[in-house]
């Protein structure tokens, strides 16, 4: 015979089980390397202006001499490519700092992917990259991890999933 304490304990255990199943969890996607990433060399003639802000983490190297490239775009094949945004003659991407760049390229609707490419030996840890434009909603990609050498590294939220572009 089951007593009331056992029934109460079973009921509480059941409620805890239901609560665990119904608890929502935020999914934070981390940047991923993408070796198959291709730069689109046939970009359309429409030109838009973008402001790109890159914040370097305080836990990054003091400064990097590495070559840094950037590419972002939309799900419709519009791609902006900046082949080298670092300045080889000054201290670009110092730790605990934010660098701002003006980049022109095809118009995008909306930006759903962004990749960085680093080539060098110093290393670099961006905190985030934000892209602003007159015609688009601003978007921020949170990295907060070191960018590996010689591979495109970033995010692709096009079509709701990480995929190659």
Secondary structure as GFF3:
##gff-version 3
##sequence-region A 1 165
A	DSSP	alpha_helix	4	22	.	.	.	ID=ss1
A	DSSP	beta_strand	32	33	.	.	.	ID=ss2
A	DSSP	beta_strand	48	56	.	.	.	ID=ss3
A	DSSP	beta_strand	67	73	.	.	.	ID=ss4
A	DSSP	beta_strand	79	82	.	.	.	ID=ss5
A	DSSP	beta_strand	97	105	.	.	.	ID=ss6
A	DSSP	beta_strand	113	119	.	.	.	ID=ss7
A	DSSP	beta_strand	125	133	.	.	.	ID=ss8
A	DSSP	beta_strand	136	146	.	.	.	ID=ss9
A	DSSP	beta_strand	152	156	.	.	.	ID=ss10
A	DSSP	three_ten_helix	158	160	.	.	.	ID=ss11
###
